[in-house]
Amino acid sequence: MELSEIVVKEWAKGWSLDGWKKRWESVLCNAYETADNVVKDESLAPNSAGSTALVLIVSPCQIIAANCGDFRAILCRGAQAIPLTIDHKPDRAYEMEMITTNRGKILYWGCSRVEGILSVSMAIGDHNLKTWIVSTPEVTFTARTEEDVCLVLARDGLWDVLSNGEVAKLARTELRRRRKLGASSPADYVSRKIVKKALMANTEDNISIIVIDFNKYF
């Protein structure tokens, strides 16, 4: 079952909590917990297998982001690059305290790693390290404005070599240019352009990317 399907099922349960933000936080946290429990079954995956996960819920008035790991999302608003997520790394103050309080070690092996193994401090799965990491997502809420241009979601292979500002500038420029040309899929073109730039910058990690053009969908 996909994480998006789990979120839909959790929402349908109709949590009776005060306020829509609290409801969304509960729905998303429960969905991630359900997904994490699914992969406890070693017939599906070894206990050393895991994944980062990012869910975005976008409406005409709000963007809700639930992030677990280092899959990052930015909002291109006017000339700004607004981060919607924070990378969960072992050397981030909160995560470092969580790990060391539970007598875990943060070792450097190319980058900071939990027990010298995992380069993120939050993940679905990775049950061999669950003493020190969690699957509970960090949930943020961002109100929409008329200046919103697009969203860019990508794995760390992109952000290792390109900054939020560089990606946002490239996305804005290329979207504007493709729209003027009347191109049918400007967001697809932009995603390929961004990946190409990351490859030219010699990224050493894999890249997954999604560009959402607000001009087309919202």
PyMOL commands that place a pseudoatom at each C-alpha (Angstrom):
pseudoatom trace, name=CA, resn=MET, resi=1, chain=A, elem=C, hetatm=0, pos=[0.000, 0.000, 0.000]
pseudoatom trace, name=CA, resn=GLU, resi=2, chain=A, elem=C, hetatm=0, pos=[1.308, 3.461, -0.879]
pseudoatom trace, name=CA, resn=LEU, resi=3, chain=A, elem=C, hetatm=0, pos=[1.756, 6.126, 1.784]
pseudoatom trace, name=CA, resn=SER, resi=4, chain=A, elem=C, hetatm=0, pos=[-0.769, 8.383, 0.029]
pseudoatom trace, name=CA, resn=GLU, resi=5, chain=A, elem=C, hetatm=0, pos=[-3.406, 5.647, 0.353]
pseudoatom trace, name=CA, resn=ILE, resi=6, chain=A, elem=C, hetatm=0, pos=[-2.649, 5.285, 4.065]
pseudoatom trace, name=CA, resn=VAL, resi=7, chain=A, elem=C, hetatm=0, pos=[-3.112, 9.054, 4.529]
pseudoatom trace, name=CA, resn=VAL, resi=8, chain=A, elem=C, hetatm=0, pos=[-6.518, 8.889, 2.830]
pseudoatom trace, name=CA, resn=LYS, resi=9, chain=A, elem=C, hetatm=0, pos=[-7.602, 6.017, 5.104]
pseudoatom trace, name=CA, resn=GLU, resi=10, chain=A, elem=C, hetatm=0, pos=[-6.430, 7.860, 8.209]
pseudoatom trace, name=CA, resn=TRP, resi=11, chain=A, elem=C, hetatm=0, pos=[-8.335, 11.006, 7.189]
pseudoatom trace, name=CA, resn=ALA, resi=12, chain=A, elem=C, hetatm=0, pos=[-11.494, 8.957, 6.666]
pseudoatom trace, name=CA, resn=LYS, resi=13, chain=A, elem=C, hetatm=0, pos=[-11.397, 7.878, 10.320]
pseudoatom trace, name=CA, resn=GLY, resi=14, chain=A, elem=C, hetatm=0, pos=[-12.533, 11.391, 11.247]
pseudoatom trace, name=CA, resn=TRP, resi=15, chain=A, elem=C, hetatm=0, pos=[-10.270, 12.261, 14.144]
pseudoatom trace, name=CA, resn=SER, resi=16, chain=A, elem=C, hetatm=0, pos=[-12.238, 14.384, 16.635]
pseudoatom trace, name=CA, resn=LEU, resi=17, chain=A, elem=C, hetatm=0, pos=[-9.501, 16.828, 17.626]
pseudoatom trace, name=CA, resn=ASP, resi=18, chain=A, elem=C, hetatm=0, pos=[-9.679, 20.586, 17.995]
pseudoatom trace, name=CA, resn=GLY, resi=19, chain=A, elem=C, hetatm=0, pos=[-8.799, 22.462, 14.825]
pseudoatom trace, name=CA, resn=TRP, resi=20, chain=A, elem=C, hetatm=0, pos=[-7.954, 21.349, 11.311]
pseudoatom trace, name=CA, resn=LYS, resi=21, chain=A, elem=C, hetatm=0, pos=[-4.198, 21.675, 11.868]
pseudoatom trace, name=CA, resn=LYS, resi=22, chain=A, elem=C, hetatm=0, pos=[-4.297, 19.259, 14.795]
pseudoatom trace, name=CA, resn=ARG, resi=23, chain=A, elem=C, hetatm=0, pos=[-6.361, 16.859, 12.725]
pseudoatom trace, name=CA, resn=TRP, resi=24, chain=A, elem=C, hetatm=0, pos=[-3.884, 16.929, 9.855]
pseudoatom trace, name=CA, resn=GLU, resi=25, chain=A, elem=C, hetatm=0, pos=[-0.938, 16.459, 12.225]
pseudoatom trace, name=CA, resn=SER, resi=26, chain=A, elem=C, hetatm=0, pos=[-2.614, 13.416, 13.778]
pseudoatom trace, name=CA, resn=VAL, resi=27, chain=A, elem=C, hetatm=0, pos=[-3.581, 11.961, 10.392]
pseudoatom trace, name=CA, resn=LEU, resi=28, chain=A, elem=C, hetatm=0, pos=[-0.079, 12.335, 8.972]
pseudoatom trace, name=CA, resn=CYS, resi=29, chain=A, elem=C, hetatm=0, pos=[1.743, 11.077, 12.061]
pseudoatom trace, name=CA, resn=ASN, resi=30, chain=A, elem=C, hetatm=0, pos=[-0.532, 8.041, 12.257]
pseudoatom trace, name=CA, resn=ALA, resi=31, chain=A, elem=C, hetatm=0, pos=[-0.064, 7.354, 8.550]
pseudoatom trace, name=CA, resn=TYR, resi=32, chain=A, elem=C, hetatm=0, pos=[3.716, 7.347, 8.910]
pseudoatom trace, name=CA, resn=GLU, resi=33, chain=A, elem=C, hetatm=0, pos=[3.480, 5.102, 11.966]
pseudoatom trace, name=CA, resn=THR, resi=34, chain=A, elem=C, hetatm=0, pos=[1.295, 2.667, 10.004]
pseudoatom trace, name=CA, resn=ALA, resi=35, chain=A, elem=C, hetatm=0, pos=[3.788, 2.612, 7.135]
pseudoatom trace, name=CA, resn=ASP, resi=36, chain=A, elem=C, hetatm=0, pos=[6.632, 2.050, 9.572]
pseudoatom trace, name=CA, resn=ASN, resi=37, chain=A, elem=C, hetatm=0, pos=[4.794, -0.865, 11.192]
pseudoatom trace, name=CA, resn=VAL, resi=38, chain=A, elem=C, hetatm=0, pos=[4.156, -2.477, 7.804]
pseudoatom trace, name=CA, resn=VAL, resi=39, chain=A, elem=C, hetatm=0, pos=[7.864, -2.800, 7.077]
pseudoatom trace, name=CA, resn=LYS, resi=40, chain=A, elem=C, hetatm=0, pos=[8.518, -4.459, 10.427]
pseudoatom trace, name=CA, resn=ASP, resi=41, chain=A, elem=C, hetatm=0, pos=[7.512, -7.643, 8.616]
pseudoatom trace, name=CA, resn=GLU, resi=42, chain=A, elem=C, hetatm=0, pos=[10.861, -9.144, 7.633]
pseudoatom trace, name=CA, resn=SER, resi=43, chain=A, elem=C, hetatm=0, pos=[9.158, -11.149, 4.901]
pseudoatom trace, name=CA, resn=LEU, resi=44, chain=A, elem=C, hetatm=0, pos=[8.615, -7.790, 3.153]
pseudoatom trace, name=CA, resn=ALA, resi=45, chain=A, elem=C, hetatm=0, pos=[11.967, -6.158, 3.917]
pseudoatom trace, name=CA, resn=PRO, resi=46, chain=A, elem=C, hetatm=0, pos=[15.048, -6.785, 6.079]
pseudoatom trace, name=CA, resn=ASN, resi=47, chain=A, elem=C, hetatm=0, pos=[15.211, -4.752, 9.279]
pseudoatom trace, name=CA, resn=SER, resi=48, chain=A, elem=C, hetatm=0, pos=[18.119, -2.799, 7.828]
pseudoatom trace, name=CA, resn=ALA, resi=49, chain=A, elem=C, hetatm=0, pos=[15.963, -1.482, 4.956]
pseudoatom trace, name=CA, resn=GLY, resi=50, chain=A, elem=C, hetatm=0, pos=[14.395, 1.950, 5.199]
pseudoatom trace, name=CA, resn=SER, resi=51, chain=A, elem=C, hetatm=0, pos=[13.378, 5.078, 3.361]
pseudoatom trace, name=CA, resn=THR, resi=52, chain=A, elem=C, hetatm=0, pos=[12.875, 8.781, 3.755]
pseudoatom trace, name=CA, resn=ALA, resi=53, chain=A, elem=C, hetatm=0, pos=[9.354, 10.035, 2.994]
pseudoatom trace, name=CA, resn=LEU, resi=54, chain=A, elem=C, hetatm=0, pos=[7.720, 13.337, 2.111]
pseudoatom trace, name=CA, resn=VAL, resi=55, chain=A, elem=C, hetatm=0, pos=[4.006, 14.032, 1.748]
pseudoatom trace, name=CA, resn=LEU, resi=56, chain=A, elem=C, hetatm=0, pos=[2.696, 17.365, 0.454]
pseudoatom trace, name=CA, resn=ILE, resi=57, chain=A, elem=C, hetatm=0, pos=[-0.972, 18.293, 0.563]
pseudoatom trace, name=CA, resn=VAL, resi=58, chain=A, elem=C, hetatm=0, pos=[-1.674, 21.326, -1.610]
pseudoatom trace, name=CA, resn=SER, resi=59, chain=A, elem=C, hetatm=0, pos=[-4.881, 23.339, -1.794]
pseudoatom trace, name=CA, resn=PRO, resi=60, chain=A, elem=C, hetatm=0, pos=[-5.605, 26.811, -3.231]
pseudoatom trace, name=CA, resn=CYS, resi=61, chain=A, elem=C, hetatm=0, pos=[-5.052, 28.287, 0.241]
pseudoatom trace, name=CA, resn=GLN, resi=62, chain=A, elem=C, hetatm=0, pos=[-2.594, 26.021, 2.077]
pseudoatom trace, name=CA, resn=ILE, resi=63, chain=A, elem=C, hetatm=0, pos=[0.445, 23.747, 1.695]
pseudoatom trace, name=CA, resn=ILE, resi=64, chain=A, elem=C, hetatm=0, pos=[0.895, 21.040, 4.313]
pseudoatom trace, name=CA, resn=ALA, resi=65, chain=A, elem=C, hetatm=0, pos=[4.234, 19.236, 4.365]
pseudoatom trace, name=CA, resn=ALA, resi=66, chain=A, elem=C, hetatm=0, pos=[5.043, 16.086, 6.345]
pseudoatom trace, name=CA, resn=ASN, resi=67, chain=A, elem=C, hetatm=0, pos=[8.710, 15.155, 6.129]
pseudoatom trace, name=CA, resn=CYS, resi=68, chain=A, elem=C, hetatm=0, pos=[10.718, 12.280, 7.556]
pseudoatom trace, name=CA, resn=GLY, resi=69, chain=A, elem=C, hetatm=0, pos=[14.353, 12.242, 6.435]
pseudoatom trace, name=CA, resn=ASP, resi=70, chain=A, elem=C, hetatm=0, pos=[16.165, 14.398, 3.894]
pseudoatom trace, name=CA, resn=PHE, resi=71, chain=A, elem=C, hetatm=0, pos=[13.716, 14.580, 0.992]
pseudoatom trace, name=CA, resn=ARG, resi=72, chain=A, elem=C, hetatm=0, pos=[13.376, 18.372, 0.693]
pseudoatom trace, name=CA, resn=ALA, resi=73, chain=A, elem=C, hetatm=0, pos=[10.612, 20.634, -0.632]
pseudoatom trace, name=CA, resn=ILE, resi=74, chain=A, elem=C, hetatm=0, pos=[10.901, 24.321, -1.489]
pseudoatom trace, name=CA, resn=LEU, resi=75, chain=A, elem=C, hetatm=0, pos=[8.259, 26.834, -2.536]
pseudoatom trace, name=CA, resn=CYS, resi=76, chain=A, elem=C, hetatm=0, pos=[9.198, 29.337, -5.229]
pseudoatom trace, name=CA, resn=ARG, resi=77, chain=A, elem=C, hetatm=0, pos=[7.320, 32.507, -4.279]
pseudoatom trace, name=CA, resn=GLY, resi=78, chain=A, elem=C, hetatm=0, pos=[8.165, 35.560, -6.322]
pseudoatom trace, name=CA, resn=ALA, resi=79, chain=A, elem=C, hetatm=0, pos=[11.945, 35.826, -6.107]
pseudoatom trace, name=CA, resn=GLN, resi=80, chain=A, elem=C, hetatm=0, pos=[12.070, 33.810, -2.870]
pseudoatom trace, name=CA, resn=ALA, resi=81, chain=A, elem=C, hetatm=0, pos=[12.958, 30.183, -2.193]
pseudoatom trace, name=CA, resn=ILE, resi=82, chain=A, elem=C, hetatm=0, pos=[10.931, 29.197, 0.874]
pseudoatom trace, name=CA, resn=PRO, resi=83, chain=A, elem=C, hetatm=0, pos=[11.933, 25.887, 2.527]
pseudoatom trace, name=CA, resn=LEU, resi=84, chain=A, elem=C, hetatm=0, pos=[8.886, 23.808, 3.472]
pseudoatom trace, name=CA, resn=THR, resi=85, chain=A, elem=C, hetatm=0, pos=[10.946, 21.083, 5.152]
pseudoatom trace, name=CA, resn=ILE, resi=86, chain=A, elem=C, hetatm=0, pos=[14.097, 20.699, 7.231]
pseudoatom trace, name=CA, resn=ASP, resi=87, chain=A, elem=C, hetatm=0, pos=[16.592, 17.933, 6.501]
pseudoatom trace, name=CA, resn=HIS, resi=88, chain=A, elem=C, hetatm=0, pos=[16.722, 15.462, 9.379]
pseudoatom trace, name=CA, resn=LYS, resi=89, chain=A, elem=C, hetatm=0, pos=[20.430, 14.881, 9.847]
pseudoatom trace, name=CA, resn=PRO, resi=90, chain=A, elem=C, hetatm=0, pos=[22.228, 13.344, 12.854]
pseudoatom trace, name=CA, resn=ASP, resi=91, chain=A, elem=C, hetatm=0, pos=[24.236, 16.530, 13.477]
pseudoatom trace, name=CA, resn=ARG, resi=92, chain=A, elem=C, hetatm=0, pos=[21.129, 18.728, 13.761]
pseudoatom trace, name=CA, resn=ALA, resi=93, chain=A, elem=C, hetatm=0, pos=[20.841, 19.819, 17.411]
pseudoatom trace, name=CA, resn=TYR, resi=94, chain=A, elem=C, hetatm=0, pos=[17.472, 18.205, 18.188]
pseudoatom trace, name=CA, resn=GLU, resi=95, chain=A, elem=C, hetatm=0, pos=[18.322, 14.908, 16.504]
pseudoatom trace, name=CA, resn=MET, resi=96, chain=A, elem=C, hetatm=0, pos=[21.803, 14.809, 18.038]
pseudoatom trace, name=CA, resn=GLU, resi=97, chain=A, elem=C, hetatm=0, pos=[20.299, 15.133, 21.515]
pseudoatom trace, name=CA, resn=MET, resi=98, chain=A, elem=C, hetatm=0, pos=[17.707, 12.429, 20.743]
pseudoatom trace, name=CA, resn=ILE, resi=99, chain=A, elem=C, hetatm=0, pos=[20.401, 10.009, 19.587]
pseudoatom trace, name=CA, resn=THR, resi=100, chain=A, elem=C, hetatm=0, pos=[22.984, 10.658, 22.297]
pseudoatom trace, name=CA, resn=THR, resi=101, chain=A, elem=C, hetatm=0, pos=[20.387, 10.637, 25.088]
pseudoatom trace, name=CA, resn=ASN, resi=102, chain=A, elem=C, hetatm=0, pos=[19.605, 7.058, 24.066]
pseudoatom trace, name=CA, resn=ARG, resi=103, chain=A, elem=C, hetatm=0, pos=[23.341, 6.247, 24.133]
pseudoatom trace, name=CA, resn=GLY, resi=104, chain=A, elem=C, hetatm=0, pos=[23.654, 6.204, 20.377]
pseudoatom trace, name=CA, resn=LYS, resi=105, chain=A, elem=C, hetatm=0, pos=[26.776, 7.290, 18.540]
pseudoatom trace, name=CA, resn=ILE, resi=106, chain=A, elem=C, hetatm=0, pos=[27.141, 9.757, 15.687]
pseudoatom trace, name=CA, resn=LEU, resi=107, chain=A, elem=C, hetatm=0, pos=[30.163, 8.832, 13.604]
pseudoatom trace, name=CA, resn=TYR, resi=108, chain=A, elem=C, hetatm=0, pos=[31.575, 10.546, 10.532]
pseudoatom trace, name=CA, resn=TRP, resi=109, chain=A, elem=C, hetatm=0, pos=[31.884, 8.345, 7.448]
pseudoatom trace, name=CA, resn=GLY, resi=110, chain=A, elem=C, hetatm=0, pos=[31.745, 10.704, 4.488]
pseudoatom trace, name=CA, resn=CYS, resi=111, chain=A, elem=C, hetatm=0, pos=[29.060, 12.524, 6.498]
pseudoatom trace, name=CA, resn=SER, resi=112, chain=A, elem=C, hetatm=0, pos=[27.548, 12.282, 9.976]
pseudoatom trace, name=CA, resn=ARG, resi=113, chain=A, elem=C, hetatm=0, pos=[25.859, 8.894, 10.446]
pseudoatom trace, name=CA, resn=VAL, resi=114, chain=A, elem=C, hetatm=0, pos=[23.827, 7.229, 13.198]
pseudoatom trace, name=CA, resn=GLU, resi=115, chain=A, elem=C, hetatm=0, pos=[26.051, 4.450, 14.564]
pseudoatom trace, name=CA, resn=GLY, resi=116, chain=A, elem=C, hetatm=0, pos=[28.263, 5.086, 11.553]
pseudoatom trace, name=CA, resn=ILE, resi=117, chain=A, elem=C, hetatm=0, pos=[25.527, 3.673, 9.266]
pseudoatom trace, name=CA, resn=LEU, resi=118, chain=A, elem=C, hetatm=0, pos=[22.556, 5.921, 8.516]
pseudoatom trace, name=CA, resn=SER, resi=119, chain=A, elem=C, hetatm=0, pos=[22.994, 9.491, 7.252]
pseudoatom trace, name=CA, resn=VAL, resi=120, chain=A, elem=C, hetatm=0, pos=[19.503, 10.588, 8.337]
pseudoatom trace, name=CA, resn=SER, resi=121, chain=A, elem=C, hetatm=0, pos=[18.050, 10.728, 11.840]
pseudoatom trace, name=CA, resn=MET, resi=122, chain=A, elem=C, hetatm=0, pos=[14.426, 10.038, 10.885]
pseudoatom trace, name=CA, resn=ALA, resi=123, chain=A, elem=C, hetatm=0, pos=[13.183, 7.318, 8.542]
pseudoatom trace, name=CA, resn=ILE, resi=124, chain=A, elem=C, hetatm=0, pos=[10.468, 4.779, 7.834]
pseudoatom trace, name=CA, resn=GLY, resi=125, chain=A, elem=C, hetatm=0, pos=[11.961, 1.331, 8.411]
pseudoatom trace, name=CA, resn=ASP, resi=126, chain=A, elem=C, hetatm=0, pos=[15.620, 0.920, 9.428]
pseudoatom trace, name=CA, resn=HIS, resi=127, chain=A, elem=C, hetatm=0, pos=[14.353, -1.016, 12.436]
pseudoatom trace, name=CA, resn=ASN, resi=128, chain=A, elem=C, hetatm=0, pos=[17.842, -2.140, 13.382]
pseudoatom trace, name=CA, resn=LEU, resi=129, chain=A, elem=C, hetatm=0, pos=[18.428, 1.510, 14.383]
pseudoatom trace, name=CA, resn=LYS, resi=130, chain=A, elem=C, hetatm=0, pos=[15.019, 2.301, 15.891]
pseudoatom trace, name=CA, resn=THR, resi=131, chain=A, elem=C, hetatm=0, pos=[16.557, 2.807, 19.333]
pseudoatom trace, name=CA, resn=TRP, resi=132, chain=A, elem=C, hetatm=0, pos=[17.923, 6.093, 17.986]
pseudoatom trace, name=CA, resn=ILE, resi=133, chain=A, elem=C, hetatm=0, pos=[15.720, 7.154, 15.061]
pseudoatom trace, name=CA, resn=VAL, resi=134, chain=A, elem=C, hetatm=0, pos=[11.982, 7.764, 14.670]
pseudoatom trace, name=CA, resn=SER, resi=135, chain=A, elem=C, hetatm=0, pos=[9.478, 7.695, 11.830]
pseudoatom trace, name=CA, resn=THR, resi=136, chain=A, elem=C, hetatm=0, pos=[7.290, 10.536, 13.144]
pseudoatom trace, name=CA, resn=PRO, resi=137, chain=A, elem=C, hetatm=0, pos=[7.212, 13.257, 10.457]
pseudoatom trace, name=CA, resn=GLU, resi=138, chain=A, elem=C, hetatm=0, pos=[7.783, 16.950, 11.020]
pseudoatom trace, name=CA, resn=VAL, resi=139, chain=A, elem=C, hetatm=0, pos=[4.598, 18.703, 9.855]
pseudoatom trace, name=CA, resn=THR, resi=140, chain=A, elem=C, hetatm=0, pos=[4.514, 22.314, 8.627]
pseudoatom trace, name=CA, resn=PHE, resi=141, chain=A, elem=C, hetatm=0, pos=[1.758, 24.598, 7.340]
pseudoatom trace, name=CA, resn=THR, resi=142, chain=A, elem=C, hetatm=0, pos=[2.318, 27.382, 4.800]
pseudoatom trace, name=CA, resn=ALA, resi=143, chain=A, elem=C, hetatm=0, pos=[-0.425, 29.740, 3.637]
pseudoatom trace, name=CA, resn=ARG, resi=144, chain=A, elem=C, hetatm=0, pos=[-0.607, 30.246, -0.152]
pseudoatom trace, name=CA, resn=THR, resi=145, chain=A, elem=C, hetatm=0, pos=[-0.282, 33.623, -1.866]
pseudoatom trace, name=CA, resn=GLU, resi=146, chain=A, elem=C, hetatm=0, pos=[-0.781, 34.879, -5.421]
pseudoatom trace, name=CA, resn=GLU, resi=147, chain=A, elem=C, hetatm=0, pos=[3.005, 35.107, -5.828]
pseudoatom trace, name=CA, resn=ASP, resi=148, chain=A, elem=C, hetatm=0, pos=[3.480, 31.328, -5.601]
pseudoatom trace, name=CA, resn=VAL, resi=149, chain=A, elem=C, hetatm=0, pos=[5.137, 30.059, -8.777]
pseudoatom trace, name=CA, resn=CYS, resi=150, chain=A, elem=C, hetatm=0, pos=[5.925, 26.381, -8.234]
pseudoatom trace, name=CA, resn=LEU, resi=151, chain=A, elem=C, hetatm=0, pos=[7.020, 23.654, -5.840]
pseudoatom trace, name=CA, resn=VAL, resi=152, chain=A, elem=C, hetatm=0, pos=[10.208, 21.624, -6.150]
pseudoatom trace, name=CA, resn=LEU, resi=153, chain=A, elem=C, hetatm=0, pos=[10.517, 18.320, -4.289]
pseudoatom trace, name=CA, resn=ALA, resi=154, chain=A, elem=C, hetatm=0, pos=[13.774, 16.412, -4.537]
pseudoatom trace, name=CA, resn=ARG, resi=155, chain=A, elem=C, hetatm=0, pos=[16.101, 13.948, -2.861]
pseudoatom trace, name=CA, resn=ASP, resi=156, chain=A, elem=C, hetatm=0, pos=[19.421, 14.891, -1.318]
pseudoatom trace, name=CA, resn=GLY, resi=157, chain=A, elem=C, hetatm=0, pos=[21.361, 14.078, -4.484]
pseudoatom trace, name=CA, resn=LEU, resi=158, chain=A, elem=C, hetatm=0, pos=[20.110, 17.434, -5.792]
pseudoatom trace, name=CA, resn=TRP, resi=159, chain=A, elem=C, hetatm=0, pos=[20.537, 19.501, -2.639]
pseudoatom trace, name=CA, resn=ASP, resi=160, chain=A, elem=C, hetatm=0, pos=[24.058, 18.177, -2.058]
pseudoatom trace, name=CA, resn=VAL, resi=161, chain=A, elem=C, hetatm=0, pos=[25.259, 20.269, -5.008]
pseudoatom trace, name=CA, resn=LEU, resi=162, chain=A, elem=C, hetatm=0, pos=[22.622, 22.990, -5.556]
pseudoatom trace, name=CA, resn=SER, resi=163, chain=A, elem=C, hetatm=0, pos=[21.230, 25.489, -3.058]
pseudoatom trace, name=CA, resn=ASN, resi=164, chain=A, elem=C, hetatm=0, pos=[17.552, 26.274, -2.552]
pseudoatom trace, name=CA, resn=GLY, resi=165, chain=A, elem=C, hetatm=0, pos=[18.118, 29.647, -4.207]
pseudoatom trace, name=CA, resn=GLU, resi=166, chain=A, elem=C, hetatm=0, pos=[19.838, 28.186, -7.261]
pseudoatom trace, name=CA, resn=VAL, resi=167, chain=A, elem=C, hetatm=0, pos=[17.074, 25.652, -7.819]
pseudoatom trace, name=CA, resn=ALA, resi=168, chain=A, elem=C, hetatm=0, pos=[14.306, 28.226, -7.339]
pseudoatom trace, name=CA, resn=LYS, resi=169, chain=A, elem=C, hetatm=0, pos=[15.932, 30.697, -9.736]
pseudoatom trace, name=CA, resn=LEU, resi=170, chain=A, elem=C, hetatm=0, pos=[16.372, 28.036, -12.422]
pseudoatom trace, name=CA, resn=ALA, resi=171, chain=A, elem=C, hetatm=0, pos=[12.798, 26.798, -11.967]
pseudoatom trace, name=CA, resn=ARG, resi=172, chain=A, elem=C, hetatm=0, pos=[11.308, 30.312, -12.217]
pseudoatom trace, name=CA, resn=THR, resi=173, chain=A, elem=C, hetatm=0, pos=[13.383, 31.260, -15.242]
pseudoatom trace, name=CA, resn=GLU, resi=174, chain=A, elem=C, hetatm=0, pos=[12.710, 28.094, -17.199]
pseudoatom trace, name=CA, resn=LEU, resi=175, chain=A, elem=C, hetatm=0, pos=[9.003, 27.947, -16.343]
pseudoatom trace, name=CA, resn=ARG, resi=176, chain=A, elem=C, hetatm=0, pos=[8.549, 31.505, -17.549]
pseudoatom trace, name=CA, resn=ARG, resi=177, chain=A, elem=C, hetatm=0, pos=[10.438, 30.789, -20.752]
pseudoatom trace, name=CA, resn=ARG, resi=178, chain=A, elem=C, hetatm=0, pos=[8.572, 27.551, -21.509]
pseudoatom trace, name=CA, resn=ARG, resi=179, chain=A, elem=C, hetatm=0, pos=[5.210, 29.199, -20.878]
pseudoatom trace, name=CA, resn=LYS, resi=180, chain=A, elem=C, hetatm=0, pos=[6.029, 31.959, -23.373]
pseudoatom trace, name=CA, resn=LEU, resi=181, chain=A, elem=C, hetatm=0, pos=[6.886, 29.282, -25.933]
pseudoatom trace, name=CA, resn=GLY, resi=182, chain=A, elem=C, hetatm=0, pos=[3.517, 27.630, -25.289]
pseudoatom trace, name=CA, resn=ALA, resi=183, chain=A, elem=C, hetatm=0, pos=[5.161, 24.339, -24.264]
pseudoatom trace, name=CA, resn=SER, resi=184, chain=A, elem=C, hetatm=0, pos=[2.702, 21.654, -23.161]
pseudoatom trace, name=CA, resn=SER, resi=185, chain=A, elem=C, hetatm=0, pos=[4.677, 20.308, -20.143]
pseudoatom trace, name=CA, resn=PRO, resi=186, chain=A, elem=C, hetatm=0, pos=[6.873, 23.101, -18.770]
pseudoatom trace, name=CA, resn=ALA, resi=187, chain=A, elem=C, hetatm=0, pos=[7.231, 21.489, -15.330]
pseudoatom trace, name=CA, resn=ASP, resi=188, chain=A, elem=C, hetatm=0, pos=[8.568, 18.266, -16.843]
pseudoatom trace, name=CA, resn=TYR, resi=189, chain=A, elem=C, hetatm=0, pos=[11.114, 20.238, -18.856]
pseudoatom trace, name=CA, resn=VAL, resi=190, chain=A, elem=C, hetatm=0, pos=[12.170, 22.194, -15.774]
pseudoatom trace, name=CA, resn=SER, resi=191, chain=A, elem=C, hetatm=0, pos=[12.689, 19.038, -13.714]
pseudoatom trace, name=CA, resn=ARG, resi=192, chain=A, elem=C, hetatm=0, pos=[14.984, 17.633, -16.411]
pseudoatom trace, name=CA, resn=LYS, resi=193, chain=A, elem=C, hetatm=0, pos=[16.865, 20.917, -16.604]
pseudoatom trace, name=CA, resn=ILE, resi=194, chain=A, elem=C, hetatm=0, pos=[17.452, 20.929, -12.849]
pseudoatom trace, name=CA, resn=VAL, resi=195, chain=A, elem=C, hetatm=0, pos=[18.660, 17.319, -12.861]
pseudoatom trace, name=CA, resn=LYS, resi=196, chain=A, elem=C, hetatm=0, pos=[21.044, 18.101, -15.706]
pseudoatom trace, name=CA, resn=LYS, resi=197, chain=A, elem=C, hetatm=0, pos=[22.535, 20.994, -13.736]
pseudoatom trace, name=CA, resn=ALA, resi=198, chain=A, elem=C, hetatm=0, pos=[22.996, 18.762, -10.678]
pseudoatom trace, name=CA, resn=LEU, resi=199, chain=A, elem=C, hetatm=0, pos=[24.760, 16.150, -12.794]
pseudoatom trace, name=CA, resn=MET, resi=200, chain=A, elem=C, hetatm=0, pos=[27.021, 18.823, -14.241]
pseudoatom trace, name=CA, resn=ALA, resi=201, chain=A, elem=C, hetatm=0, pos=[27.823, 19.844, -10.650]
pseudoatom trace, name=CA, resn=ASN, resi=202, chain=A, elem=C, hetatm=0, pos=[29.023, 16.249, -10.089]
pseudoatom trace, name=CA, resn=THR, resi=203, chain=A, elem=C, hetatm=0, pos=[26.426, 15.025, -7.609]
pseudoatom trace, name=CA, resn=GLU, resi=204, chain=A, elem=C, hetatm=0, pos=[27.430, 11.670, -6.160]
pseudoatom trace, name=CA, resn=ASP, resi=205, chain=A, elem=C, hetatm=0, pos=[23.981, 10.560, -4.984]
pseudoatom trace, name=CA, resn=ASN, resi=206, chain=A, elem=C, hetatm=0, pos=[20.767, 9.568, -6.721]
pseudoatom trace, name=CA, resn=ILE, resi=207, chain=A, elem=C, hetatm=0, pos=[18.181, 12.200, -7.661]
pseudoatom trace, name=CA, resn=SER, resi=208, chain=A, elem=C, hetatm=0, pos=[14.402, 12.064, -7.660]
pseudoatom trace, name=CA, resn=ILE, resi=209, chain=A, elem=C, hetatm=0, pos=[12.567, 15.299, -8.433]
pseudoatom trace, name=CA, resn=ILE, resi=210, chain=A, elem=C, hetatm=0, pos=[9.024, 16.592, -8.894]
pseudoatom trace, name=CA, resn=VAL, resi=211, chain=A, elem=C, hetatm=0, pos=[8.177, 20.116, -10.058]
pseudoatom trace, name=CA, resn=ILE, resi=212, chain=A, elem=C, hetatm=0, pos=[4.600, 21.326, -9.557]
pseudoatom trace, name=CA, resn=ASP, resi=213, chain=A, elem=C, hetatm=0, pos=[3.601, 24.310, -11.688]
pseudoatom trace, name=CA, resn=PHE, resi=214, chain=A, elem=C, hetatm=0, pos=[0.957, 26.378, -9.881]
pseudoatom trace, name=CA, resn=ASN, resi=215, chain=A, elem=C, hetatm=0, pos=[0.079, 28.136, -13.118]
pseudoatom trace, name=CA, resn=LYS, resi=216, chain=A, elem=C, hetatm=0, pos=[-1.283, 24.843, -14.457]
pseudoatom trace, name=CA, resn=TYR, resi=217, chain=A, elem=C, hetatm=0, pos=[-2.877, 23.184, -11.418]
pseudoatom trace, name=CA, resn=PHE, resi=218, chain=A, elem=C, hetatm=0, pos=[-3.776, 25.915, -8.950]
for i in range(1, 218): cmd.bond("trace and resi %d" % i, "trace and resi %d" % (i + 1))
show_as sticks, trace
zoom trace
